[in-house]
Amino acid sequence: MLGSYKKGVEAFQQALEFSPKSVSAHYGLSSGLLGLAKECINLGAFRWGATVLEEASKVAWTSTHLAGNMSSIWKLHGDILLTYAKCYPWMEEDHGLEFDVDAFNNSILSWKHTCCLAAKTARCSYQRALHLAPWQANAYSDIAVTSNFIYSLDNSSGHDSSSWQPSEKMALGALLLEGDNSEFWVGLGCLSNHNALKQHALIRGLQLNVSLAVAWAFLGKLYRKQGEKQFARQAFDCARSIDPSLALPWAGMSADSHSRESAADEAYESCLRAVQIFPLAEFQIGLAKLALVSGHLSSSQVFGAIKQAMQHAPHYPECHNLNGLVSEAQSNYQSAAVSYRLARCAITNLSGSDTKSQMKDITVNLARALCKAGNALDALQECELLKKEGLLDAESSQIYAFSLWQLGQTDLALTVARNLAECVSAMEQASAAAAVILFSRFLYYISGLDSTINNILQMPKQWFQSSKFSLIVSAIHALDQRNRLRPVGLSIRNNLKTPEEITEMFFLLALGTLVKHGSEYRLGYQKGIDHIRKSLHMYPNSSLLRNLLGYLLLSSEEWKNTHMATRCCRIATRCCRIGTDPIKGGFKMAYEILGAGAVACYAVGNSNPKFSYPTCSYQCLNEPQTIQHLQKCLRQEPWNQNVRYLLVLNLVQKAREERFPRHLCIILRRLIIVALSDELYHKPGISFRYMKFQLLLCASEICLHDGYVIDCINHANDASMITLPDAYLFFAHLLLCRAYASEGDAVNLNREYIRCLELRTDYNIGWLCLKFIESRYELKTGLDTLELSFKECSKEMKNSSNMWMALFNLVQGLMSISSQDTSSAEGFLSQACSLAGAESTLLLCHGATCMELSRLGYDSQFLSLAVRSLTKAQEASLIPLPIVSALLAQAEGSLGSREKWEKNLRLEWPTWPPEMRPAELFFQMHLLAKQSKASTDTSSIEFCQSPQGWVLRAIHTNPSCMRYWKALQKLVE
């Protein structure tokens, strides 16, 4: 629609160029601009729509000078200005944590003045149209609507409720002219302040047109306001059945959710439907309130709705308060604090008995946001203000105690928490449980584990009836090596009733198993994994247990656990909420485990062998597409930097697999720039520094493969300057080695190589990469530092040490092959195969090396070794690997077995994707076709073409091979 309006506007503009005083051209242009502005408003682009309307009003005003006696022109001018007054947005400024209250109040007054001025000018234009055509009933209706809008903005003057309002009088004027118009009766019902007149007008409108959905909707609203919920529900149902695209009935259904005893999710969905149909500020505020109850505050729909509501209702304190709650749900605590301050400023301009209660709620929210943002001093001041006014309740007391603890006043914090816990008998159940939990946590952090256990053993037994406190006791018990809370733990488990609470208990028991069966430097991952597996047999659908199992499998760093981790988690239709939720997500969300698992093993979910052939024997062939899931999560939560970080890592993995295509490199550079610009990575904490480190390494890798070596070096140097353990910084200097090697800078290459040896790392893959660089560029220090470090690192990986040593032998074998020392290469590869077992890649390398030794005239036993290794590789491959069957066919043929030669050559054909089949494969099929001429079985692949056809395909694929041309010449002769 936008494109259609733009074309119409351009046509009218061209017409005005030819005839600048054409009234019809001016009228058409202003009408087109009005339509374009309405489309912009429907898309949420209010500022753009207001700008278009400003231009439209100028054109319409010009047309009034050209034909001031035409009522339609004045009406159009009024429509434009009224639309401008309704859509003109209030723009929030970036105040920071401190801002000027007067500046905020002035911005509200300025916004109201602009809207009122536009509406009053629109009313004057409608009055001028009525003066020119007093028989037009629509003019009365327009003036009535505009007057009511002005009153809603500027109601400070006040009106006598017993007298007739101007909007009511003008609506009656329209009815005097057209008394049988049902829409005018509905208009009177909407504009009147008298309930009896409202009801009469709406019912009269329905008598004239019973299928008028808007009349049923407003009648339902009136009934609900009067407390007639049954009548209201029936009226809303009638309106919805007549016109499902009407927003008010859906909003009424959501507001009536408590009387229906329907779920909060159902009410949220109904209100969301209303907001999508008609984005009214009241509907959007209601959506945010329902999201708070139903747990959808982190939804992108709620985020967009409350932002739009702030643009059209900045004078509503609840609008800013809800915006703060939405920001808190996104872990954006500084923005939340700003919103709460704005809400407090807005509420000072209101009057009423409920303002004190609202002020208290907003102050509590502000204190909580400041506390979470790390601004404990300001949070403490807000709590002191509440205490001074006698409004310090259970929730604000907890914030008060936590702020004291953050400021280092531990004794006072513990005293506040203890006093709060002693008053639990006078509190509600939820508040009482929270008070006891806070006291227990402070005891643990301030006094230590032993003091906490002693206090728990002395606590009243009625405190243990709370399921939440029972879980806290279980958490303390999980950390106690001496099991002093075991009797208490066994008794409190009977308090857990729901499946969610029971799975949380299993979660804590698993953590206790990790701690109690671990060593000084390493947790007991395998014991914890075994415990969670048993628990999952009882609760297989528990996301909490599944995510914990996936997290432990990834954290164990064992070779075969990566593929199982991604199978544990299940991605729901909606992305998981931000942060770690101990009830819904555990340590990590499902998308985090899936994203990390896909990076840990590139074969996970890789079903397209176009660029590489996955050889991981543990891979899952039906694994979900990780990148698509992460993209979906990022679209739903564009502020989630954790999702963006994982998406970057997975896209780098994909780019590496596809040999760094140009389009992927461009996408990655943009994503990394956006990610690094976020202030999240400037926060203190090793996790944020590590994420920034990884993003810089990704940027450096992309630049290296894109040919921007200087940028690559700069990014790697920036990464090496981040304060991280040496084991991580090793990889920044490893990347610098590669960058200098690509430039041929031997001096800097040797310097970075020595720096890597000095830093050392605990990750085997780093030593393997450094070994490649050392061998290729002949970097030697005279010591076997690299080999010794690798072996020491591998010993710590109990179950995977043999596999890492096998990979090290593979690297040495490949380096020997590159230096044409085939005999040594065979020894290294043979040792690698004996360590790794049935690993198809290693067996392929060993078989190919043995065949090369046989070709060079070494002992004939190497041919038998090749057959043995290649046969094992063929059997071990989950997805058949190319080349294996071809080499095996060649080896069997050299040993004189024609049947096995034919069999393996046929097995080679389906291992290649059609677009990647090499010329040599076609040539081998030509040999097979020649040998099989006498066969009666024509279903084999070699009979698809004649020998000459196979040779022609080989020549078409590789025309530079003279061997193919000679074979074709013999066939032709």
PyMOL commands that set and color helices and strands:
alter all, ss='L'
color gray80, all
select helices_A, chain A and resi 2-18+23-42+46-66+71-87+101-132+137-153+166-177+182-191+195-208+213-225+229-242+247-255+257-260+264-277+281-294+300-312+317-329+333-347+355-372+376-388+394-406+410-422+424-426+429-447+449-458+461-465+467-479+486-495+499-516+525-538+543-555+561-568+590-600+626-636+641-657+662-676+679-682+686-706+709-720+726-743+746-759+764-776+785-795+801-818+822-836+840-855+861-876+884-894+898-911+914-916+919-931+941-944+947-957+962-972
alter helices_A, ss='H'
color red, helices_A
deselect
rebuild
show_as cartoon
